[in-house]
Amino acid sequence: MRRGWNSLREAIAGSPQDFTRGSLNRAVYMLAVPMILEMGMESVFAVADAFFVSRLGADALATVGLAESMLTMVYGVALGISMGTTAMIARRIGEKRPHEASQVAVQAVGLAVVLALATGVPAYLNAAGLLRLMGASEAIIATGAGYTGILLGTNLVIMLLFVHNAIFRGAGDASFAMRALWLANGINLVLDPCLIFGLGPFPELGLTGAAVATTIGRGSGVIFQFWLLRSGRGRIQVRREDWRLRKAILLRLVRLSSSGAGQFLVATASWVALIRIVATFGSTAVAAYTLAIRIILFALLPAFGVSMAAATLVGQNLGAGNPRRAELSVWLTGLYTSVFLAGVMVLFLLSGDSLVRIFTQDPILVAQAAACLRVISYGYIFYSWGMVLTQAFNGAGDTMTPLRMNLACFWGCQIPLAWLLAKHTTLASTGVFWSVAVSETLLAFTAVALFRRGGWKKKMV
């Protein structure tokens, strides 16, 4: 018991580790724990804003939803850069070339800054027009243009928060990424009610206050990340001489990042298509699907954290010239993830109704949302392998293979199957849920087959 507690404290605190040797079980644990906590912290931003903003009325809450939907594009770009960054940083660390890893870090930060400024400034100046384009009413535009403009206009802090944490994860300093999110969320949670409602000496900014609080919180996290990169406390120390353009590194990063962003955007577009099909069955079906997906995503957070550990282990061990250890780390990570998701599947099958009733007592909504939980959970064990193997490809620098898999399984299978089952069988909206289980299972089998071929071991990044 004490040994387990000490390991947990060490994983959270962070300590120098060489993930290219020693126990793989320990390596997965030391990386996965802080990554799980990091992902949990990232989700708190949207939840905290929605919690406090809901006190301002339906229009304010609708603005948060619309702004978040537009920020999805920012997240896609940030995640794309993050995938490429983690792969290249992990490879350099595994090769015992930390100075070159620092050069990659600088190029990633520079790329994020350029893209954020190129999109943020126009978005800030045209916030009202973007809301109108999203179908917002004039009332929502009047109250939400300031909020939307600040969030979209300061997307630089979002991009840097993602990219810096990708640098830390690739280097194996996952606890640094976790701490940055803790700091950012702590500040946001304190400032949100103060700036929204004007508590104490703070001005009452209403909905705009939520955007200001979130930006200050994220900005504080970014400043902390910069300090960590400069301090040399981790495996990477960015020095003044590193801050210059290196064209060859930047071009490789752009190539990896573009297909990484494509993975996210393909998956997002598929989700939009599915909810569009569900919408043809009425608002109750949409509400049930939305509620079930939120429960599912929350339950998947630990699995996402473990799967991200696979990316770091693959990249570092390939860099160390040990592809066998890289492959073993993926199978081990996949095993742990599948065991966890098997437990989640049992929970959803046995207690789906009870979980949904935490959020609503509407019997029709409970029945439909619980059905969604159960049907989608049938593919969980397979989904765990698809998740881990996708991250393994990304960690190896093979970001095109997951992109192709997403295109084939989501656009080629999931969307047509959802339409067929929902519209041409008696399953109705439940057919959409079955399409998710089937397509995720197909993705897993495809990923296993491609991974076993071993082409990812030869990728140069």
Sequence and secondary structure as in RCSB ss.txt:
>XXXX:A:sequence
MRRGWNSLREAIAGSPQDFTRGSLNRAVYMLAVPMILEMGMESVFAVADAFFVSRLGADALATVGLAESMLTMVY
GVALGISMGTTAMIARRIGEKRPHEASQVAVQAVGLAVVLALATGVPAYLNAAGLLRLMGASEAIIATGAGYTGI
LLGTNLVIMLLFVHNAIFRGAGDASFAMRALWLANGINLVLDPCLIFGLGPFPELGLTGAAVATTIGRGSGVIFQ
FWLLRSGRGRIQVRREDWRLRKAILLRLVRLSSSGAGQFLVATASWVALIRIVATFGSTAVAAYTLAIRIILFAL
LPAFGVSMAAATLVGQNLGAGNPRRAELSVWLTGLYTSVFLAGVMVLFLLSGDSLVRIFTQDPILVAQAAACLRV
ISYGYIFYSWGMVLTQAFNGAGDTMTPLRMNLACFWGCQIPLAWLLAKHTTLASTGVFWSVAVSETLLAFTAVAL
FRRGGWKKKMV
>XXXX:A:secstr
 HHHHHHHHHHHH     TTSS HHHHHHHHHHHHHHHHHHHHHHHHHHHHHHGGG HHHHHHHHHHHHHHHHHH
HHHHHHHHHHHHHHHHHHHTT HHHHHHHHHHHHHHHHHHHHHHHHHHHHTHHHHHHHTT  HHHHHHHHHHHHH
HHHTHHHHHHHHHHHHHHHHHT HHHHHHHHHHHHHHHHHHHHHHHHT TTS   THHHHHHHHHHHHHHHHHHH
HHHHHHT SS    GGG S  HHHHHHHHHHHHHHHHHHHHHHHHHHHHHHHHHTT HHHHHHHHHHHHHHHHHH
HHHHHHHHHHHHHHHHHHHTT HHHHHHHHHHHHHHHHHHHHHHHHHHHHHHHHHHHTT   HHHHHHHHHHHHH
HHTTHHHHHHHHHHHHHHHHTT  HHHHHHHIIIIIIIIHHHHHHHHHHSTTTTHHHHHHHHHHHHHHHHHHHHH
HHHTGGGG   
